[in-house]
Amino acid sequence: MRQSDIVVIGAGISGLAVAEAVHRSGRTVTVLEARPRIGGRLLSDPLDLGASWFWDGEQRVRAMADRLGIAVFPQHIAGDAMIDERDAVHRYPGNPIDGPAHRFARGAASLTHALAGQLPERAVLVGQPVLEISDDLGVTTADGTWQPRHVVIAVPPAVAIRTIRLPQSLPTSLMAVALRTPVWMGDTIKVVAMYDEPFWRTDGLAGAAISRVGPLHEMHDLSGPDGSPAAIFGFARASQPDGLDQADVRAQLARIFGPRAGVPRELQIQDWSREQWTNAAASAEESVPGAADYALFGHALYQQPQLGSRLHWSSTETAPHYAGHIEGALEAAERTVRAISACPE
């Protein structure tokens, strides 16, 4: 039986924020990550294949970046936007698609890598899917069992429900809500097209587009600081049974942004719907949430710890105000740390 004051399940931004905070308070912590890497939905290779931005007013992200010495820069929004209709492509003066936002100079994953760097060696264990959480808070993986004072579930609730044997004493109402709560980006494919230069800026374009004919339905400039490396990214829905057709993507980019856009130096496709630890749905149909399901984000049942105030839900989906954002993940982590600190030992 392995001992640790707190076991955190999931080494995404929320789980690592909890771990770093409780470590600074003097408690011992172990983070168990199912993937062979840390970061969760923060993945930069080298540009962001997952979360990318934060916005004015999201002070937790800004404060963390400042504290950890992570450089940020403004999202490029200058220029005209493009609207891809069924009849033609239209140039829209100005850019109504993008608003002012901020990016991380070395990618969003620099946040999670910096947090992990604050933890002791072997505090974060990758390749450790959690199999079971018992009623007495024993946490079991294929390599052993931990017996902590607190357990933090820092993965999407629906993923936890489908991949972990959870305590039988948890309320059935909570389990039902968790199963239905959508996984942010769980039905999303993110495509990054990289180029030698951001030629669309020279053409007076913002690199932003909306399409009603697909396969990408929304596009934005993803270039690094000062336009290097140069890139445009787009979102697609995970509706193709055989995955996204790269030829269709290249043709769409060329149609919207011109011939040069159709021949990217590299095309990266990150299909989050096919990642077991992001989307654990049993079928493609099950992975597409209904509009009403999004109202479950930040549900009141997630705000109260369970099992004697020692089992906590801490992913961006559980945040009442910024669910789906990095800020939401940090909001959830902040609530979790407060609850742990308030619990009598």
C-alpha positions in Angstrom: 0.0 0.0 0.0 1.5 3.3 -1.1 1.0 6.4 0.9 0.4 10.0 -0.2 -1.6 12.8 1.3 -3.4 13.5 -2.0 -3.7 11.4 -5.1 -4.7 13.4 -8.2 -6.1 11.5 -11.2 -5.1 13.3 -14.4 -2.0 15.4 -15.2 -3.8 18.0 -17.2 -3.8 21.7 -16.3 -6.3 21.3 -13.4 -4.8 18.2 -11.9 -1.3 19.7 -12.0 -2.5 23.0 -10.6 -4.0 21.2 -7.6 -0.8 19.1 -7.2 1.5 22.1 -7.3 -0.6 24.0 -4.8 -0.9 21.2 -2.3 2.8 20.5 -2.6 3.5 24.2 -1.8 1.3 23.8 1.3 3.6 21.0 2.6 1.4 18.0 1.7 2.7 15.0 -0.3 1.0 14.4 -3.6 1.0 11.8 -6.4 -0.4 12.5 -9.8 -1.5 9.4 -11.8 -1.8 10.0 -15.6 -3.1 7.4 -18.0 -1.5 8.8 -21.1 2.3 8.4 -21.7 2.6 12.2 -21.4 1.4 15.0 -19.2 -0.8 17.9 -20.3 -4.1 16.3 -21.1 -5.9 18.6 -23.6 -2.9 21.0 -23.5 -0.7 19.6 -26.3 1.8 21.6 -28.2 3.8 19.9 -31.0 5.2 22.6 -31.6 2.0 24.6 -32.0 -1.2 24.0 -30.0 -3.2 20.9 -31.0 -5.5 21.4 -28.0 -6.3 24.5 -26.0 -4.7 27.7 -27.3 -6.0 30.9 -25.9 -7.1 32.8 -22.9 -9.1 36.0 -22.8 -9.1 39.3 -21.0 -10.8 38.8 -17.6 -9.4 35.3 -17.2 -7.1 36.4 -14.3 -6.2 32.9 -13.0 -4.4 32.1 -16.3 -2.7 35.4 -16.5 -1.5 35.2 -12.8 -0.2 31.6 -13.3 1.7 32.6 -16.5 3.2 35.6 -14.7 4.2 33.5 -11.6 5.8 30.7 -13.7 7.6 33.1 -16.1 5.6 32.0 -19.2 5.6 34.6 -22.0 2.4 35.4 -23.7 1.5 37.4 -26.8 -1.7 38.8 -28.4 -3.6 36.6 -30.9 -3.4 38.0 -34.4 -6.8 39.4 -35.4 -6.0 42.2 -37.9 -7.3 41.9 -41.4 -10.5 40.7 -43.2 -12.3 37.4 -42.5 -13.6 34.9 -45.0 -17.0 33.3 -45.2 -17.2 30.0 -47.1 -20.7 29.6 -48.4 -22.2 27.0 -50.6 -22.3 29.3 -53.6 -19.0 31.2 -53.2 -16.3 32.4 -50.8 -16.9 35.9 -49.5 -14.4 38.4 -48.1 -15.9 40.1 -45.0 -14.3 43.5 -44.2 -12.8 43.5 -40.8 -12.8 40.4 -38.5 -16.1 39.7 -36.7 -14.9 36.1 -36.0 -12.0 36.8 -33.6 -11.9 38.9 -30.5 -8.9 40.0 -28.5 -7.2 37.0 -26.9 -3.8 35.9 -25.7 -1.5 33.0 -26.6 1.5 31.3 -25.0 4.8 32.0 -26.7 5.9 28.4 -26.3 2.5 26.8 -26.5 -0.2 26.2 -24.0 1.6 23.0 -22.8 4.3 25.2 -21.4 1.8 25.8 -18.5 1.6 22.1 -17.6 5.3 21.5 -18.1 6.1 24.4 -15.8 3.7 23.1 -13.1 5.1 19.6 -13.3 8.6 21.1 -12.9 7.6 22.5 -9.5 6.8 19.0 -8.2 9.3 16.5 -6.6 10.8 13.7 -8.8 8.3 10.8 -9.2 5.4 12.8 -8.0 3.9 12.6 -11.5 3.5 9.0 -12.9 2.5 8.6 -16.6 1.2 5.5 -18.2 -0.9 4.8 -15.0 -4.6 4.4 -15.8 -6.6 4.3 -12.6 -8.7 1.1 -12.4 -10.6 1.6 -9.2 -11.4 4.1 -6.4 -12.7 2.2 -3.4 -15.2 3.4 -0.8 -12.3 4.0 1.6 -10.5 6.0 -1.1 -8.0 3.4 -2.1 -6.8 4.2 -5.6 -5.7 1.2 -7.7 -3.6 1.0 -10.9 -2.0 -2.0 -12.5 1.1 -1.2 -10.5 -0.3 -0.9 -7.0 -2.7 0.8 -4.7 -2.4 4.2 -2.9 -4.3 5.1 0.3 -4.4 8.9 0.4 -6.4 11.3 2.6 -7.9 13.0 -0.5 -8.6 11.9 -4.1 -9.0 14.4 -6.8 -10.6 13.3 -10.1 -9.1 15.8 -12.5 -10.3 14.1 -15.7 -13.7 14.8 -17.5 -16.5 13.3 -15.4 -17.8 11.2 -18.3 -14.3 9.7 -18.8 -14.0 8.9 -15.1 -17.4 7.2 -15.2 -16.5 5.1 -18.2 -13.0 4.1 -17.3 -12.7 3.8 -13.5 -14.7 1.7 -11.1 -15.9 4.4 -8.8 -17.0 4.0 -5.2 -20.4 2.3 -4.9 -21.5 4.8 -2.2 -21.4 7.8 -4.6 -24.9 9.2 -5.1 -26.7 7.9 -8.2 -27.7 11.4 -9.0 -24.1 12.5 -9.3 -23.2 9.5 -11.4 -26.0 10.3 -13.8 -24.9 13.9 -14.2 -21.3 12.9 -14.6 -22.2 10.4 -17.4 -24.1 13.0 -19.3 -21.7 16.0 -18.9 -20.1 16.6 -22.3 -16.3 16.3 -22.6 -14.9 19.6 -23.8 -13.3 18.9 -27.3 -14.4 15.3 -27.0 -16.2 15.5 -30.4 -13.6 17.8 -32.0 -10.8 17.4 -34.6 -8.2 20.2 -34.7 -6.2 20.6 -37.9 -3.0 22.8 -38.0 -1.6 23.8 -41.4 1.9 25.1 -41.2 3.6 27.3 -43.8 6.9 29.0 -44.4 5.3 32.5 -43.9 1.9 34.0 -43.0 1.2 35.0 -46.5 -2.5 35.7 -45.8 -1.5 38.7 -43.6 0.2 40.3 -46.7 -3.0 39.7 -48.5 -4.8 41.7 -45.8 -6.5 38.6 -44.3 -6.8 37.8 -40.6 -6.5 34.0 -41.2 -10.0 33.7 -39.8 -12.9 32.0 -41.6 -16.3 30.4 -41.1 -17.4 27.6 -43.4 -20.8 26.1 -44.0 -19.5 23.5 -46.4 -16.6 22.0 -44.4 -14.8 19.9 -43.6 -13.4 22.7 -41.4 -16.2 24.8 -40.0 -14.0 27.4 -38.2 -10.5 28.7 -38.8 -8.0 31.0 -37.1 -4.5 32.2 -37.4 -2.2 30.0 -35.2 1.1 31.6 -36.0 3.7 32.1 -33.3 5.0 35.5 -32.1 5.8 37.8 -35.0 4.2 35.3 -37.4 6.7 32.5 -36.9 6.1 29.6 -37.2 3.3 30.4 -39.6 0.1 28.5 -39.3 -3.7 28.4 -39.7 -5.8 26.0 -37.7 -9.3 24.8 -38.1 -11.9 22.8 -36.2 -13.9 19.9 -37.7 -16.5 17.7 -36.1 -15.7 14.0 -35.6 -18.4 12.7 -38.0 -16.3 10.9 -40.6 -16.1 7.2 -39.8 -12.7 6.9 -41.6 -11.3 10.1 -40.2 -10.7 13.5 -41.9 -9.6 13.4 -45.6 -6.5 15.5 -45.9 -7.1 16.2 -49.6 -10.5 17.8 -48.6 -8.8 19.9 -46.0 -6.1 21.2 -48.5 -8.8 21.9 -51.1 -10.8 23.9 -48.6 -7.9 25.9 -47.5 -6.9 26.7 -51.1 -10.5 27.8 -51.8 -10.7 30.1 -48.9 -7.2 31.6 -48.6 -5.8 31.0 -52.1 -3.6 28.4 -53.8 -0.6 28.7 -51.4 -2.9 27.7 -48.5 -3.5 24.4 -50.3 0.1 23.3 -50.0 1.1 23.5 -46.4 4.6 22.6 -45.4 3.0 20.3 -42.8 -0.6 19.3 -41.9 -1.2 18.1 -38.4 -4.5 16.4 -37.4 -5.4 15.9 -33.8 -8.6 13.9 -33.5 -9.6 14.3 -29.9 -12.7 12.1 -30.4 -10.4 9.1 -31.0 -8.4 9.6 -27.8 -9.5 7.1 -25.2 -8.6 9.4 -22.3 -10.5 12.4 -23.8 -13.5 10.7 -25.3 -14.5 7.4 -23.8 -17.9 7.2 -25.5 -19.0 3.8 -26.6 -20.0 5.1 -30.1 -19.6 8.1 -32.3 -23.2 9.0 -31.8 -22.9 8.9 -28.1 -19.9 11.3 -28.2 -22.0 14.1 -29.7 -23.8 15.9 -26.8 -27.1 17.6 -27.1 -27.5 21.3 -26.4 -29.2 20.6 -23.0 -26.2 18.6 -21.9 -24.0 21.6 -21.8 -26.1 23.0 -19.0 -24.5 20.3 -16.8 -21.1 22.1 -16.9 -20.4 23.4 -13.4 -23.3 21.4 -12.0 -23.9 22.0 -8.3 -23.1 18.3 -7.5 -19.5 18.9 -8.6 -19.1 21.7 -6.2 -19.4 19.6 -3.0 -16.7 17.0 -2.2 -18.0 13.5 -1.6 -17.1 10.7 0.9 -16.5 12.8 4.0 -15.3 15.7 1.9 -12.4 13.7 0.6 -13.3 13.0 -3.0 -13.1 16.0 -5.3 -14.1 16.7 -8.9 -11.7 19.0 -10.6 -11.8 19.3 -14.4 -12.8 22.2 -16.6 -16.2 20.7 -17.1 -16.9 21.1 -13.4 -16.3 24.9 -13.3 -19.4 27.1 -12.9 -18.1 30.1 -14.8 -15.3 29.2 -17.4 -16.1 25.6 -18.3 -14.2 24.4 -21.3 -11.5 27.1 -20.9 -8.1 26.8 -19.2 -9.5 29.4 -16.8 -12.3 26.9 -15.9 -9.7 24.2 -15.2 -7.9 26.6 -12.8 -11.2 27.7 -11.3 -12.0 24.0 -10.5 -8.5 23.5 -9.1 -8.8 26.5 -6.9 -12.1 25.2 -5.5 -10.5 21.8 -4.9 -7.5 23.2 -3.0 -9.8 25.3 -0.8 -11.8 22.2 0.0 -8.8 20.2 0.9 -7.4 22.9 3.1 -10.7 23.3 4.9 -11.0 19.6 5.6 -9.9 18.6 9.2 -7.1 16.0 9.1 
